[in-house]
Amino acid sequence: MSFKHHDEARKDAIEACRELLSKRPTSKAVLLDDLYGKYRLILWPGEEPAKALAATAKTSLAEAAASYWADSIWMVTPETSKLDQKVYDGAWEEGRPAPGEARLRVAERHRSKAAWFKELSEPPWAAKRAGGSDQPPIIVFYSFKGGVGRTTSLASFALQRARAGERVVVIDGDLDAPGVGNLLSPDETGAGARWGVADYLLERPAKGAVDLGDYYHGLRRETVAGGGGEILVFPAGVVNSDYLGKLARIDFEPTETGLPTPWPQFLDHIRQELKPNWILLDSRAGLGEPAGLFLGGVAHLHVLFGTSSEQSWQGLRLVLDRIGADRVKAGKPQGGCLLVQAMVPEAVDAARAAREQFNARAELEFEGHYYAEDPEDEGDGSMWYMRDSAGRDAPHRAVPISYRQGLAHFSRLDDVVPLLRGEEYEALEQRIVERFLEETE
């Protein structure tokens, strides 16, 4: 037998299960991909003879999944204990429907990156910016690849809103490669809060012991945030000899059964105590655990940064599935999204061509991975539909941010404020603000 890759075995195993069920209308099954990449089967025989069906399934999957078949089938019959039935029913609820066969679901077990596979949640509160009191929009800034100006754009939005007289909270969620805390430092020396996000996440379980003021610093310099507003920055923490040990001990799961995960608790603490107009999360790039958490439903808006490279599109496609297609399949509205085309060349002709190419590709990717099919009800506005893609504010219509040499290297944030208030950054700010205008009327 020739070697079979896991992806090939998966495809063949699903097809074998689909063929098995096509002839047995009262049966259903869950194909389980376990922690070791081995396939097992949970089978509800329905009106079929259980032993004969199990034997047929084993023979079929042994050939289809090859060395990835664990030779394990669990039959769910009236004789199955209630406890086991509960476990098997849980696997059915957890599994994703296989294309073309509603009676087959595929469930996976994972060693890491659990946040990317959890059921999609909802933001901890409805976003209302009026008065800037207790329901601020939560906005995640995310890029699949680093070095595309994500943190700089976040800083630009923060200082523009501060100059408009608003209070903005900025959280450095890029714990593995922190930076926004230094960029938005309280003074020109770069010194900031003594403790940060990593410390808070470790120390929060000590109920009643934490003072939120220990974990952030304020940026109120007239040259940066002049206008009556302020930027309150939660840095990742002080990157010293103790920092790596802190990261290694952080648990992103709830400390007690029934409690929310630490991030919503953290956000709610900020909401209640600081009452900001905006909460901005600078996400870790790539497919790590923090990014999975931030893209799992905690935010009201996801500002996604991409470039024209194929690698960037591959990563963004996974994100669009997560906040778009997966939610549509679950009958939920997509997560709010706004696309930024980063690193656009400064030359006029090259920039025009780059924008046209990027937007054409963006429309195709969003049609396949984000927008829902048009509903019969023309008045239905519960989701972003294909018909909405023609609108000026459609999520795939990217805001271009050009590469600026002056932002590639600078010593003082104060010196580049004019660049951060440039036309393109103002356009991004306006697009973000427009998303929340209805709630302020």
N, C-alpha and C positions, 0 to 999 in steps of 0.2 A: 504494500500500500504506500503510495507517495505521501510525502509530508503535507499536512494540511495546517494552514495558519488559523489562529483563533477566530479572526474575522470570517474566514471561509466556513469554519465549523459552525459559527453562530448562524450565518445565513442558511446553511444546509439544515441545521437542526430546526430552525423556525419553519422552513418549508416542509420538513418531515412531519412536524406537529400539525401544520395546517392541512396537509394531505390526510393525516390520520383523522382529524376532526371533520373533514369535509364529508366523510361517509358515515358519520355518527352524529346526527343532529341533536341528540340529548346529552352529549358529553362536552366537557370543557377541561382546560388544562392551564397550568402555569409552568413555563420553562424557566428554571432557576439557574442563573449563572452565579456560582458560589465564590467565596473568597479566594479560591485557588484556580479560578478560571475553568472549573469543571461544571458540566451541565447535569442537572437532576430534573425530575419531572414530578409535578403534583397533578394527579388526574382524577377528575370526577367522572365516573363511567356512565352515570345516568341510567338508561335502560339497557346498556350493553353488559354482557357478561364480564365481570371485573378481571378474572384471571386471564381470559383469552385476550382482552384488550391490553392488559399489562404486558403480556408476552409479545404481542405485535408491536407495541410501542418500544420495547427494549430492543428488538431486532432492528427496527427502523432507525432509532437514535444511535445505536452502536455503529451503524454504517455512516450516518450523517455527521455525527459529532466526532467520530474517530477517537483519537486518544483523549479528547476532552470530555468524553462521556463517562460519568461517575458510576454508571450501572446501578442507579438508584431511582426507584419510582415509589411514590407514596400514593396509595389509592384512598380516596375519600368516599366511604360508603356509610349506610346507616349504622354499621357496626363500629365505625371509628369513634373513639372517645370524644366527648365534648371538648376537652382541653386541646386535643390534637386538631379537631375541626376548627377551633378558634385560631390556631396557628396557621392552618392552611388557608382559612378565609382571609386572614391578615395578609398573607402572601398574594392572594388574588387582588385585594384592594390596593396593595402596594404596586403591583405590576402594571406595566404599560401595555395597552392593547396592541397586538401585532397587526401590521397593515393587512387589510383584506380579510381578517378573521376576528370577529368580536369575541369569540369564545376561547381565544388564546391570548394569554398575557405573558410578558417577559419581565421577570423580576431579577434584580442584581444585588449582590452583596459587595461591599467595598471596604478596603483596608484604610483608606484615607480619603480626603476631599469630600467628606460626607455632606458638607453644606451645599454642594452642587447638585445633590440628588434628593435632598429633602423636599417635602411638599411645600409648594410656594406659599409664603405667608402674605400678610397685608401690612401696610405701614401702621405704626402704633397709634396714629391718630389721623383724622382728616386734615388736610392742609388748608389753613385759612390765614392769610397774611395780614388781614385788616387789623390795625392796632398793634400788630407785632407781638401779641400777647402769648397765648398758650397753645397755638396750633401752627407752628412755623413749618414751612416746607422743608423736607429732608431731601437733599440733592447729593447724589453720588457722582463723582468725577472718576471715570474709568478708562483705561487704555489697555489693550492686549499686550502691546509692547511699550517699554519705557522710553524716555528720551524724546517724547513727541509734544511736550509743552503742556501736559495735563495739569501739573501743579501750578505752573505759571498762570494758566487760564483761570484756575480756581482762585488764585491770589488776586487776579484782575477783577473778577466778579465781586470778591469780598471787599476790596477797597472801593469799588464803584458804589456799592450799596452803602458802605460806611460813609462815603462822601455825600450820600443822599440822606444822611441822618439816621440810618438804621443800625441796629445791633446784629452783628453776624458772628456766629460761632463756627469755627473751623476746627475739624478733628483730623489728626493725622492717623489714618487707618493703614498706612503703609508701614507696618511695624518692622518689616524685614529690611527696609531701606528708607528710613524716615528722612524728611527734608522740609516739609512745610512749616514746622515749628521754628526752624532757623531762618527760613525765608521771611516769615512774618514775625520777626522778633520784636520785643517791646522797645528796644533801643538799638542804636547803631553798632553796639558791641556784639550783637547776636545772642546775648544771654537771654534765657527764657525761664519758664517754670522749672522748678527743681525736680518735680515729678510729672509724669504724663500718663498717657493712655495705658501703657503696659502696667504701670503701677496701680492705676485705678482698677483694672480688670483683675489683678491679683488680690487687691485689698478690699474690694467691694463686698465679698462674702462676710467680712467682719462687720456684721450689721450695726448700724448706728455709729460706726467709728470713723467714717470717712467725711472729710470736709471738701466739698467740690472745689473750693477756692485753692486748694493745694495743687491742683492738677492743670491749671491753665494760667496764661498770662494775657494781659491786655495790650493791644496796639492802638494807641490813640494819638500818635504823632501827627501834628498838623500837616506836615509835608506828605503824609501817606493817607491818613484817614480823616483829614480835615473836612468839616461839614457837620459836625455835631454827633456823628455816629462813632462806633467803635468795633474793633475786631477782637474777639476773645478766642484765643488759640490754645487748643489742647495738643501739645506736642506728643510724639510717641513716647518720649522719655529721654533721659540723659544716656547717650550711648557711651558707656564706660565698661569696665571689666565685669560689672554685675549685670549688664543689660541682657546679654545672651542667655544667662541663667533664668532671668525673668520670663523671656519669651518661651523658653522650654517648659515652663510650668503653667502657662496660661491655658485654661480650659474654656473653650467656647461653648460648652454645653451648660444647661441650667445646673445650679448648685443643689437644687431640691426638686423633686418630682412636682410637676404642675406649675413651676415658675417659668417665666419667659427666659430666653437666652440672655447672656450678659449684655449684649449690645442694645437691645430695646430697653433694658433697665437703665443703662448708661444714658441713652437718649432721653428717656423720660425724666431722669434726674436733672439733666440740663434744661429741658423744657420747663419744668416746674420751678427751678431755682433761678435761672438766668433770663427766662422769657425773651428769647431772641426772635428777630424777624426771619432769620434763615439759619439752617444748620447745614453745613457743607462737609461732606466726607471725602477725603482724598484716599482713594482705594489703592491697594496693591495692584500692580499690573499682573497680567497673566492669569493662570488658572489655579491659584493657590486658595487655601481655606478662607482667608479674609475676603477675597474677591467674591467667592461663592456666597458668603454670608451677606455681603452688601448687595449682591444681585439677586438675592432670594426673596425680595419683597419688602425690605425694610424702608426703601426710599420711595418718595413720590415722583421723582424724576431721575433718570439716569442719563448723564451727559457722557456720550461715548466718543472717544477719540480714535480716529483711524487714518491710515495713509493709503496710498495707491498700491502698496505691495501686496502680493498674494498672501503672504504670511499674515498680514494684518486682517485681510478679509476672512481668512480661515478662522482666526480667533473671534472676530466679531460675529461670525455666523453662529458660533456656539452660544454667545451671549444673547443674540437675537432670539434663538430658540428658547433660551431660558426665560427671558422676560416677555417674549412674544408668543411663539407658536405653542409652547408648552402650556401657557395660561389659556390660550384660545381652546386647546384640546380639553382643558379642564372646565370649560365654560366660564372662564373669568376674563375680565378685560385685561389687555396687555399692560405691563408696567410702563409708566411714562418714559419717553425716550426722546433724546435730541442728539443728532449726529454732528460731529465736528470733523472737518477735513483738516488734519494737521500738516504742518511742514510744507505748505504750498509754496512753490518757488516765487521769488519776488519779481522776476522778469515778467512783464505784462503779458506777452504772447504765450509764454510757457505756463503762466498761471491760469490763463483762460482755458487752454487745452486741458490742463490738469483738473480744473473744476468740472468741465463738461464730462470728462471721462469718469471722474469719481462719482458724480451724481447719477450717471447712467448705470453704473455698477451698483450703486446704493439702492436704486429703485428696484433692480432685479433681486437683490438680496433681501430687501424688506418684503417684497411680494412673496418670496418663497419661505421666509422665516419669521415674519412679524405680522403683517396685515392679515385680517380675517376675510373670508369670502363675503361678498356683499349679501346682506340679508334681504328677505322679501319685503320687509317693512321699511319703506323709504325714510321713515321718521326715526328709525332706531339709531341712536347715537351712543350706544353703550360700549362700543369698541372702535378701534381704528380699522376701517374696512378698506378694501381695494379702491373703492370709489373716492376715499379721502386722500389718496396719494396725489391728486391733482392740486390740492390746496397749498397755499404758500407756507403754511405752518406744518405741513406733513413731516413726520419724524425723519424720513429719509432725506429731506432737503437740507443738505449739510451747510453749516456755517463755516466758511473757509478762514483759517488762521495761517497767515504766511510766516515763513521762517524770517526772524528778525535777528540780524547779527548782534545788535545791541543787547539782546536778551540772552545771547549765548554765554556771555561772560560779563559780570558786573560785581562790584564790591558792595554797593549800598542800594537797597531797594528804593530809597528816596530818589536816586538818580534816574531810575527807569519808570517812574510813575507816569510821565507823559506817554511812553510807549504802551503801558498797560491800560491807558485810557484811549488808545487809538480807535480808529473807525471799526476795525474788525472785532475788537474786544467789546466795543459798545454794542455791536450787532448781536454778539453772543449774549451779552447781558439782557438786551431787549427781548430776545427769543425766550430766554429763561423766565423773565418777569411776566411775559405775555401768557405763559402757561398757567399762571395763577391769578390772572386778572378777574376771572369770573367769581372767584371766591372773595374778592375784595369789594365787589359792587354791593 
